[in-house]
Amino acid sequence: MPTVASSQSSTETDWVSRFADDVIAESERRAPGKPVVVASGLSPSGPIHLGNLREVMTPHLVADEIRRRGHTVRHLISWDDYDRYRKVPNGVEGVDDSWQAHIGKPLTSVPAPAGSAYANWAEHFKAAMTQALDELGVEYDGISQTEQYLAGTYREQVLHAMRHRADIDAVLDRYRTKKDGAAGGKGGKKPQQKKVDEAELEAAEGSGAADEDDGGSGSAGYFPYKPYCGNCEKDLTVVTSYDDDTTELNYTCSACGFAETVRLNEFNRGKLVWKVDWPMRWAYEGVIFEPSGVDHSSPGSSFVVGGQIVREVFDGVQPIGPMYAFVGISGMAKMSSSKGGVPTPADALKIMEAPLLRWLYARRRPNQSFKIAFDQEIQRLYDEWDSLARKVADGTVLPADAAAYARAVGTAAGELPSTPRPLPYRTLASVADITAGAEDQTLRILSELDPSSPLTSLDEARPRLDRAENWITTQVPAESRTIVRDEPDKELLGSLDEQGRESLRLLLEGLDTHWSLDGLTTLVYGVPKVMEGLAPDAKPTPELKTAQRSFFALLYRLLVGRDTGPRLPTLLLAVGADRVRTLLGA
């Protein structure tokens, strides 16, 4: 696969390079001589989907560009696994209503779905994302917030927040009178937002601690810290008193009635509420760049409030970074979407190669929404990708497109695995459809696509071939699959007029001399031209296109029993010359 080196000179219109410029300058201003720190946050509260992936890919692409320029970068991914378990996801295998009993516990205290090999709920859903990030070439430092809090890593920050609880409360109070309660967690959905499609709605809902409140405010005052109950482990607790000098904290649990007195300078079973936790981490980690969802543009959102809290309470600076738009899904099959909402990166990587998935995130600016195709559109997407590769190879590619391609096919660490012979995805899908995965038949057909350079092993077409097979078997409905007829349709053959019989004769007569993908393409489009008294290379006219469509429909009915199907040249190769002759009445 051709590659393009990323550089500032060749990427003047590339959004990644522009952000890299800003991040390097900002890092040198804030922390000269130290590694550049970019960050993402993911909540393993359920399947981590393709909308959440933008939270990772945006800083990853910027971090990778900075590495290419010779700088040291840390990309932190905070696993928000100490968040509360807030609801039971729909359709997750091995999960039933009994999991309702765990609502309010930390995600790492909730059992994994039945049959899982992992220790708890969080680890189960982290595992699939970790594997996908590895396949995508994402280099990062993972941070478990459960481990951070239970180890007392943030103890001084927690005590500091409690000492400055009145200041935090004052910041939050600036927004509490906002209409519709504009406050919301990271990734939270706002009532005033426009209606989005199902994939976007779940993407907005599924990232971060979406329903955490601002902290406990009652007769004892406001507290930005919430303990997990020492009896039932839930966060349905109310702090009833706190002493700054002794750090003695009293709380009661509204779920089970348990009450406890602890010293916060040695107590670790709890966490700061989200709108305080996030800015605390910005200051603690020295984060320079972190993107956030479009919902954070509203007053009272976590990002807006966090910017004031990090400055006024933690003496830090808010990261720079764009608001990123939603990622939608095109045509996810019902059998897949029922597994827990919108699809995950692991789902996408079953039907497309990693460089293609990287390209979808690299080619669009973060504020541009886009859709990932699970339907027939994936074939057009692969055509566009292959066309881009050809332009890169022949030097006709535009600079911004070259930059996106370079970021897709590799990272600063090297190129990602690629398919040695990247045959058209639509061709591979058609062959997989017709052969039902039979490797001997698949190799026979693929080796005949280009007789001048025949494929000698299916490994040459992998992993793209495997992705196309997975797409056919998991995303194409059974009623749309191609089944070649066992016997000729004698009734249809017998009803043909002279023109119909002549068109079939011309096709059969030319099979042997046109037996390749390009040759059969010429043949099937040429027969209607000859029938109209035109040369085989005549330019199409509206009348000729109508005649071609009628001829194609006739062939489809005789070969597969319906009016449409895979591209005819591929179908003819797959069926084989002898069987084509039989089914067409030779």
N, C-alpha and C positions, 0 to 999 in steps of 0.2 A: 504494500500500500504506500503511495507517495506521501511524503511528509513535507511540512513547511516549518522552518525555524521561526519561533516567535521573537519579535524584536520591536522596540519602540518605533523605529523608522518605518516598519511595514504595517504597523497597526494604529495609525494615527486616528482612524475612525472607529476603533475597537473599544467598546465600553470597558472591557476588562483592563486594558492598558491605562485608560484614564483613571479608573479607580486605583490601580496600582501606584500611579504617580502620586495621587492624593494621600494614600496610606503611607507610602514611604516618607513623604514630606512631613506628615503629621507625627509619625513615629519618631523621626529625627528631632522634631520639636519637643515632644513630650518625654521621650526616653532615649536620648542619643546613645548609641553604642550597644543597645539591648536588642534582643530578637523582636521582630514585629509580631504582635499578637492579634490574631483574628479569631472570631468565635461564632459558634452555632449552639443552639439548644434544642434537644429533642426529648419529648416525653414518651416513654414506652408504655403508655396507658392502653395501648391496643396496637393493631397493625400500623406501622409507620409508613405513610403512603407517599405517593409521588408529589403531592403538594408540599409535604414536609421536606422532601428532598431539595427543594429550592433553598430552604434555610441552610443547607449544607453546601450545595453546589456553588452558590454565589460567592461566599468567602473562599471556598476551595479554589475556584478559578483565579480569583485575585491573588491568593496566597501562592498559587503555583507560578503565576507570572512574576511575582516578587522573587521567588526562588530562582527562576530562570535568569534573573538579573544579578544573581549572586548574593542575595541577602538571606539571612537566617530567619525563618518564620515558624511560629507555633500556631497551628490551627487547633483551637480547643473545641471539642464537642462535649458540652455538658449534658450528661444523661440525667434528666430530671426524674430520677427513679425514687426520690424521696417525696414526690408529690403525693397527694391523696388519690386513692382509687375513687373516681367520682361517678362512674356508671359502668354497667356491663355492656360491652360492645355487641351489636347485633351480629348474629350468624357466626361467631367464632366457634370453631369445632371444639368439642369437649367442654363447653361452658353452658351452664343453664341458670335458672333463676336463683339457685342456691348461692351463687356468687354475689347476690345482693347483700348478703350478710357481711361482706368484706368492705362495703363502701365506707370510706372515711379512713381506712388504714393506709400506711405507706405502700406504694406499689411493690416494694421489695418484701412486704409482709403478706402479700396476697398469694395464694397458691397458683402455680402455673396451670394452664388449661389441662384437662385430663389427657393423659398419654404423653405429655411433654417430657423431654429429657432434662429440662432446666429446673433450677432450684425454686424459682418464683416467677410471678407474672412479669415483672420487669425484664428479667434475664431472658425469658422466652421471646419477648418481642424485640429486645435488643439484638438477639442472635441473628435474625434474618436481615436486619439492617446492617449489622456489622459485616456480614458476608457480602451483601450487595455493595457496600462502600469499598471493600477490598477489590471486588471485581471491577469497580469503576475507577480504581486507581487513586482513591482519595486518601491522602496522608494526613493523619490527625492524632492528637493526644486526647484520649477519652477520659472524662472525669465523672465518676459516680457521685452524685450529690448525697446519696445515702452514706457512702463511705466518708465523704467530707464532713457531714454533720455529726455522724456517730463518732468520728475520731476527734471531734472538738476543733477541727481546723479553723472554723469560723467563730470560735468562742469570743475573741476580742471584738469582732465585728457585731456579734449578737449583743454583747454587753453595751457596746457603743450605741447601737440602735435603740436599746431600751433606755439608755440615759438620755437620748435625744428624741424620745417618743413624742414629746410635745411639738418639736420641730417637724417631725414626719406628719403628725396629725394636722398641723397647720397647712402643709403642702397639699395633703389629700383633701382638706376642707375647702380648698379653692375650687374643687370640682364637684363637691357633693351636692351642690344645688343645681347642677346641670340637668337639664330636662332629659328624661329617659335614662338617667343613670349611666352616663357615658363611660364610666369606668369599666374595665374588663381585663381579663388576663391576657397573657402573651398568646396571640393568635385568636383572641375572643371575637365572637361575631357581634356586631352592633345592630340594634333594632333599626337604625336609620339607613343602613346599607341597602343598596339596590338588591333585588332578587337575583340570585345566581343559580347555576345549574346544580344538580345533586352532588356532583364531584366537588365543585367549589365550596358548597355549603359544608360538606364533611371535611374538606381541607382546612377551612377556617376553624372548624370546631375541634380539630384533632391535634393541634400543636400547642404544647405548653400547658400551664395550669389555668385553663380557661375560666374556671368558676371559683377560683380562690378569692376571698374577700380582701378588704384593705387592712384587716386586723380587728381585734376585739375592742369595741368601744361601749362601755356600760357605766354602771354607777361607780366602778373603781377607776374609770378613765380609759384612755386608749393604750393598747399594747400591740406592737408590730410582730410579736412572737407568739406562736401557737404550739403548745406541747402536744405530743401524741399521748393518749391516755395510758397510764401504767397498768391498767387492768384489761381494757378491751382493745387497746392499740389505735383507737380512732382519734381523729382530730376534732371531734365534736366537744371541745373543751372550752372553758371560759376562765381566763385569768382573773382572779378575784382580788389579788394584791401583789405588789412587788416593792421591794426595798432596794434602792440603788446602792446603799452602803454595804449591805450584807449579801446582796443579790438573791435574797430569799423570795421565792415565788410560790404563790398558792393558786391552785386551779381546781375546778370541779369538772366532771364529765357529764354532759347533758344526755349522753347515750346510756351510760350504765350507773351513774350516780357516784362513781369513784371520786375521791378527793385526795389531794396529795400536796405536801410542801417539799420543795426542792430548792437547792442553791444553784442558780444559773451559771455560776463560775465553775461548776463541775458536772452539770447536767447536760446531756447531749440529745435526749430523745424528743426532739422538736425542731422547728425551723422557722425562719422569718417568713412572713407572708409574701406572696409573689412580688407585689409592687415595691417591696423593700429588698427582697432577696436578689432580684435581678440587678439593680444598681449597685448593691453591695459587691456583687461578683465583678462588675465592671471595674470598680476601684481596686478590689483585691487582686485581680488577674492583670490589670493594666491593659484592658482590651482597647485596641485602636479602631477596629473595624468589625461591625456586626450588623447584618441586615435584619429587617423586621417586616412583618406582614402589613398589607395596606390598611388593615384595621387600626394600626397605630397612628394614623394621621388624624384621628379624632381627638378632641379635647378629653382629658381624663384617662387616655389609654396608658398602658404600662410603660410604653417608650417615652411618651411625653412627660408623665409624672416622674418616671425614673430619671430623666435628665435633670430635673430639679432636685430630686433626693440625692443623687450621686454628688452633685455640686454642693448643696447646702448642708448635707449631713455627713457624707463620707469623704469630703474634700477631694473628689475625683472629677474626671471629665467624661462626659458621655461619648461613646464610640461614634465615629462617623459611619455612614452606611445607608444604602437605599431602602426605600419601602418596596417590597417585591409583590408582584401581582399574583393572582391565583393561577394554578395549573389545572386545566380541565381534562376530561377523559372523553375520547370519541369511541363509542361502540363497544364498551366492555360487555362481554357475554354474561347473561344472567347467572350461569353456573359458576362464574368466577366472582362476580360482584357480591354474591350472597355470602361469601366467606368472611364478611366483616366490613362492608362498605366499599370504598374506592380502592383501586389496586395499589400495590406497593412496588418499590423498585425491583424487588425480587420477581414479581409478576411480569414487569416490563422486560427484565433481562432474560426471561424464558422465551420471549418472542422477538427480541432485537438484540443486536450486539452492543456491548458497552460503549464503543465510540459513537454509535448513532444516538444512544440515550444522552451521552455527554453533550453531543452537538445540539440537541434540542434546548438545553439550558444555556449553552455558550452563545448561540447565535441570536438570542433575543435579550434585549436590555431587561434588567430586573423588573422595571415598571410595565413591561409588556406581558400581557397574559398570553398563554398558548395552550394548545391541547395536545395530548399524547394519544396516538391512534392505536386502538386495539381492533379496529374493524378493517374494511378493505382499504382505507386510507393509508394503512401502513405500507402498502405496495407502492403507492405514489411517493410516499416519503422516502422509501429506499431508492426509487428512481432518481429523486432529487439529490440524495446523498451520493449516489454513484456518478451523477452528472458533475457534481462538485469535485469529486476525486479526479475526474478526467480533466477538468479545467485546471486543477492544481498541477496535474502532471504535464499539461501542455503550456502552462504559464499564462493562461488567459484569465485567471481568477482575480477578482477584485480584492484589494488589501484586507478589508474587514472580513470577507468570506474566507480568505486564506488564514486569517488569525483564528477564526472560529473553528476551522478545520484542524489546524495545528493543535488547538486546545482539546479537541475531541479525540484525536488519534493517539495522544500521548501526554505525558506530564514532564516536569523537569527531571524526573527519575528515569525516563525512557518511554518507548512506545508501548502501547497496550497490545495484547494479542489480537491478531487480525486473520481474516480468511485469505489463504493463498490465492485462490481463484474465486473472486467475488462475483459469481454468476448472478444475474438479476433475481431479486427476491421473489418477484411474481412468478418467474419461471420455476424456481425451486418449490414454491408453494403449490403450483399447479401439478408438478411432478409428484410431490408428496401426497397430494390429494388423490391423484389417479392410482398411484401404486400402493397406497395405504401403508407406506413406510417400508415396503419390500426392498431391501438393499440391492439385490441383484438387478431387479428391474430399474431401480433408480439409477444405478451406475450405467446400465445399458442406455437409458434415455439421455442422461447428461453427457455421456461420451459421444453421442451422435449430434449434440448441439453444434459443434464446430469440428467437422472431420479433419481439418487441417491441423488442429491442435487438440486432440481428444483428451478428455479427463481420464486419468488412469486409476484414480482412487477417490473414494468419497471424502477422504480426509482433506483433499485439496479444496473441497467446497465447504468444509466445516470451519468455524461453528455456525456460519450463516445457514447452512442446510438444516441443522438441528433446530435453529430458531424458527425457520419457516415451517418445519414439520410440527413444532409445538403450536404455532399459530393455527395451522389447519385443524389440529386435533382438539384444541381447547377453546378457540374463539369463533370458528365457523360452524354455524348450526348444522345439524345432521341433514336437514332437508336441502341445504345448499351445497352439500358435498357432491362430488362427481362420481357417478357409477356408470361405467361403460356397459353398453348392452351386451348380453350374452349371444343373442341371435339377431339376424337382420330383421328389420321392420318390413316384412314382405308386403303388408297392406299399403304402407306409404310408398314403397318402391314401385308397386304395381299401379299406383295412382298418378305417377309422374307423367307429365306431357313430354313431348319430344325435346323441348328446350331444357327441361330438368334433367333428362337422361343424358343429353349431350354435355351438360356442365359437369356431371359426375364422370363421364368418359374422359373429358379433358384433364380433370384432376387426377384420375387414376393413371392416365397415360404419362403424366409428368412426375409421378412419385419418385421413381428410381433416380431420375436426373436432378431432382430437387431435394434429396433427402438430407437436409440440414435445417437448422432453425431459420437461417436467412433464406435458404432456397425455398422452403415451404411457405414462408411469408410471401415471397414473390409469387409463388404458385397460386395460393388461395386468393390473393388480391387480383392476380392476373386473369384467372378464368373468367370472371364476369366481364372484364375488358374485352377479351377475345370474343366472348359471346355477343358483345355489342359491336363487333367489327373493328375494335380499336387495337392498337399495339399494346403489348403487356406493360410497357412503361408509360402509357398515356396518363396525363394528369386527370385527377378525379373531378367529376362534375356532380351536381346534385342528383341527376338521374342515375349516374354510375354508382354513387354511394347507396342509393336505394336498391339497385340490383345486387350490390355486394352484400348488403344486410340480408336480403332475401336468400341469397346463396349460403351465407353463413348459418342462417337459421335452419335451412334444410340439412346442412351437414351436422349441426348440433342434434337435431331430432333423430337423425339416422345413427349417430354415434352414442349419444348419452340420453336420448329420449326427452329432451326439453329444448327450448329455444335459445338458451344461452349456456355458457360454460367457460372453462379456461380458454386462454388464447388458442386459436385453432392450430397454429403451427406446433405449439407445445403439445396440444392434445393429440395431434396426429403422430408425433414422435413417440409419445407415451403409449398409444394404442399399438403401434407397430404396423409396418407396411402390409403384412399378410392379413392381419385382422381388419385393417382399414378396408382392404379389398373385399373381404367377406361381408362386412357390414354395409358397404356401399353397393353391394349386388354384383360384383365382378364375377 
